[in-house]
Amino acid sequence: MRGLMRGYIRRVDAVNYHIGRVIMYGIFVMMAILLWSSASKTFFTPSLWTLEVAQFAMVAYYMLGGPYALQMGSNVRMDLLYGEWSDRRKAQIDAMTVMFLIVYLIFLLWGGWESLMYSFAYGGERSSSVWRPYLWPIKSIMVLGIFLMLLQALSEFFKDILRLQGHDMGEKV
């Protein structure tokens, strides 16, 4: 069982690490979009698409970068007590709290999938803005991000279980 957990951890961590390292450069994409938005408003005819594309880029940035942040330990936690606990106590608490995250992500994934299927079922759901882009591409990215976050949460759970069994999983970065 330990071998299966270690293999799962290695694979999921590798996928989310590589996706996270690529998606971190999405900040430059958002900056370019917003720079173009400012320039077009100042010097040309304002673009109708820039605000929504910037929002879509921000959603992709957060949804695909979330699993990487969880893997790197960049998530927000109350450090008042946590910082003073032993590694074993941290693993116990993390193993319990990550179960709440997993349940939440399952419901979120289910709702995201239903919303994505709705987009496809009705001839392509479109935004209500003047530009009216299709919403299925960004909803697909959201579902993918939630799925990757669920996989990473399971990976973190397995790491905590292995730590509780006394196996060195490496220090959380």
DABEL-V575485 format. One record per run of one state. SS is the DSSP state (H for helix, E for strand, C for the rest). FROM is the first residue (numbers start at 1). LEN is the number of residues. Records with the same first field share a line. If there is no record, write none. Layout:
BEGIN
SS = FROM-LEN, FROM-LEN
END
This chain:
BEGIN
C = 1-1, 24-2, 44-6, 72-7, 83-4, 122-4, 127-7, 135-1, 165-9
H = 2-22, 26-18, 50-22, 79-4, 87-35, 136-29
E = 126-1, 134-1
END
